[in-house]
Amino acid sequence: MEQTTLDFNNHITPKAQLIYDRLMLGPITSGQIRDELGLLEYRRRITEIRRALPESQEIIKTFLPNRVTRWEIVTREGAA
């Protein structure tokens, strides 16, 4: 996956930047956000990242067993 730049006109917070940097390495689960990044509240940060991503990318949310959620950045179909 190529590194893309965020639209900093949306002024993402440093905590959102932490999550974004980790997402660029691959999918991340709610437990990993808590354990690796030390963030207990992250849903608002995910929303910040969604707003700042280029139109060719989006964050996909997947529900896993045991109330675990996984997020990943993907390229939208038809995007160049």
C-alpha positions as CSV (number, residue, x, y, z in Angstrom):
1,M,0.0,0.0,0.0
2,E,1.3,3.4,-0.9
3,Q,1.8,6.1,1.8
4,T,-0.8,8.9,1.2
5,T,-1.0,12.3,2.7
6,L,-3.9,13.4,4.9
7,D,-5.8,16.6,4.3
8,F,-4.5,18.6,7.2
9,N,-7.1,21.3,6.6
10,N,-9.3,19.0,8.6
11,H,-6.8,19.4,11.5
12,I,-6.6,15.8,12.8
13,T,-5.4,15.5,16.4
14,P,-2.1,13.8,17.4
15,K,-4.1,10.8,18.7
16,A,-5.8,10.4,15.3
17,Q,-2.4,10.7,13.7
18,L,-1.2,7.8,15.9
19,I,-4.0,5.6,14.7
20,Y,-3.5,6.6,11.1
21,D,0.2,5.8,11.2
22,R,-0.7,2.3,12.7
23,L,-3.4,1.8,10.1
24,M,-0.9,2.4,7.3
25,L,1.0,-0.7,8.6
26,G,-2.2,-2.8,8.1
27,P,-5.5,-3.6,9.8
28,I,-5.9,-2.9,13.5
29,T,-8.3,-4.2,16.1
30,S,-10.0,-2.4,19.0
31,G,-7.8,-4.4,21.4
32,Q,-4.6,-3.4,19.5
33,I,-5.6,0.3,19.7
34,R,-6.0,0.0,23.4
35,D,-2.9,-2.2,24.1
36,E,-0.4,-0.9,21.5
37,L,-1.4,2.7,21.3
38,G,-2.8,3.2,24.8
39,L,-6.0,4.8,23.6
40,L,-9.3,4.0,25.3
41,E,-11.6,6.3,23.2
42,Y,-10.8,6.0,19.5
43,R,-14.1,6.1,17.6
44,R,-14.0,9.8,17.2
45,R,-10.4,9.6,16.0
46,I,-11.4,7.1,13.4
47,T,-14.0,9.5,12.2
48,E,-11.4,12.3,12.0
49,I,-9.2,10.0,9.8
50,R,-12.1,9.1,7.6
51,R,-12.8,12.8,6.9
52,A,-9.1,13.5,6.1
53,L,-8.5,10.6,3.8
54,P,-8.4,11.2,0.1
55,E,-11.5,10.2,-1.9
56,S,-9.7,7.2,-3.3
57,Q,-9.4,5.6,0.2
58,E,-11.8,4.6,3.0
59,I,-11.7,2.9,6.3
60,I,-13.6,-0.4,6.5
61,K,-15.0,-1.5,9.8
62,T,-15.4,-5.3,10.4
63,F,-17.1,-6.9,13.4
64,L,-15.2,-9.9,14.8
65,P,-16.3,-12.4,17.5
66,N,-16.1,-11.4,21.1
67,R,-17.1,-7.8,20.5
68,V,-13.8,-7.1,18.7
69,T,-13.8,-4.5,15.9
70,R,-11.2,-4.3,13.1
71,W,-10.5,-1.3,10.9
72,E,-8.4,-1.1,7.8
73,I,-7.7,1.5,5.1
74,V,-8.6,0.3,1.6
75,T,-8.6,1.8,-1.9
76,R,-12.1,2.3,-3.2
77,E,-13.0,0.3,-6.3
78,G,-12.7,2.3,-9.5
79,A,-10.3,4.7,-7.8
80,A,-7.0,5.4,-9.6
